[in-house]
């Protein structure tokens, strides 16, 4: 875009930019934490609190089990897209 020839190499983001993005995302997550506690259902809380430790433990286990499929899907998609991007850039570099 600036009149210079493209070398064909991938442009990697600077470390400083990544650190700034990470710090910004961390601040957003920490700042939004107080609003997350207001999302619980009063009836669910009463049922779990009245059930004792076994019900609380079962509910926590259920949350973990329900968390596994989205994490695996997101991780697989991220790996797939990264490999696709890398292979596409390698093919473009070989054609030049």
C-alpha positions as CSV (number, residue, x, y, z in Angstrom):
1,X,0.0,0.0,0.0
2,X,2.9,2.3,0.6
3,X,4.6,1.6,-2.8
4,X,7.0,-1.0,-1.5
5,X,7.1,-4.6,-2.7
6,X,5.6,-7.2,-0.4
7,X,8.2,-9.7,0.8
8,X,5.6,-12.5,1.0
9,X,6.2,-13.1,4.7
10,X,3.6,-13.0,7.3
11,X,3.4,-9.9,9.3
12,X,3.4,-10.8,13.0
13,X,1.9,-8.5,15.6
14,X,4.3,-6.8,18.0
15,X,4.6,-8.2,21.5
16,X,3.7,-4.8,22.9
17,X,0.4,-4.8,21.1
18,X,-0.4,-8.2,22.4
19,X,0.4,-7.2,26.0
20,X,-1.7,-4.1,25.7
21,X,-4.7,-6.2,24.4
22,X,-4.2,-8.8,27.1
23,X,-4.2,-6.2,29.9
24,X,-7.2,-4.5,28.4
25,X,-9.2,-7.7,28.2
26,X,-8.2,-8.6,31.7
27,X,-9.4,-5.2,33.0
28,X,-12.7,-5.7,31.2
29,X,-13.2,-9.2,32.7
30,X,-12.3,-8.0,36.2
31,X,-14.5,-4.9,35.9
32,X,-17.6,-7.0,34.8
33,X,-17.2,-9.5,37.6
34,X,-19.6,-7.7,40.0
35,X,-22.5,-7.9,37.5
36,X,-22.1,-11.7,37.1
37,X,-23.4,-12.5,40.6
38,X,-26.7,-10.9,39.8
39,X,-27.5,-13.6,37.2
40,X,-28.4,-16.4,39.5
41,X,-31.9,-17.7,39.9
42,X,-33.4,-17.3,43.4
43,X,-35.4,-20.5,43.1
44,X,-32.3,-22.5,41.9
45,X,-30.3,-21.0,44.8
46,X,-32.9,-22.0,47.4
47,X,-33.2,-25.5,46.0
48,X,-29.4,-26.1,46.0
49,X,-28.9,-24.5,49.4
50,X,-31.7,-26.7,50.9
51,X,-30.3,-29.9,49.3
52,X,-27.0,-29.9,51.2
53,X,-23.4,-30.6,50.2
54,X,-24.2,-33.5,47.9
55,X,-26.5,-31.4,45.7
56,X,-24.0,-28.6,45.6
57,X,-21.3,-31.0,44.6
58,X,-23.5,-32.6,41.9
59,X,-24.4,-29.1,40.5
60,X,-20.7,-28.1,40.3
61,X,-19.9,-31.4,38.5
62,X,-22.7,-30.8,36.1
63,X,-21.4,-27.3,35.3
64,X,-18.0,-28.8,34.5
65,X,-19.5,-31.5,32.3
66,X,-21.6,-28.9,30.4
67,X,-18.5,-26.7,29.9
68,X,-16.4,-29.4,28.2
69,X,-18.1,-29.5,24.7
70,X,-18.0,-25.7,24.0
71,X,-14.3,-25.6,25.1
72,X,-13.4,-28.5,22.8
73,X,-15.4,-27.0,19.9
74,X,-13.8,-23.6,20.3
75,X,-10.3,-25.1,20.7
76,X,-10.8,-27.3,17.6
77,X,-12.1,-24.4,15.5
78,X,-9.1,-22.2,16.6
79,X,-6.6,-24.9,15.6
80,X,-8.3,-25.5,12.3
81,X,-8.4,-21.8,11.4
82,X,-4.7,-21.4,12.4
83,X,-3.7,-24.3,10.3
84,X,-5.8,-23.1,7.4
85,X,-4.2,-19.6,7.6
86,X,-0.7,-21.0,7.8
87,X,-1.2,-23.4,4.8
88,X,-2.8,-20.6,2.7
89,X,0.1,-18.2,3.4
90,X,2.6,-21.0,2.5
91,X,0.8,-21.7,-0.8
92,X,0.8,-18.0,-1.7
93,X,4.5,-17.8,-0.9
94,X,5.3,-20.8,-3.0
95,X,3.4,-19.4,-6.0
96,X,5.5,-16.2,-6.0
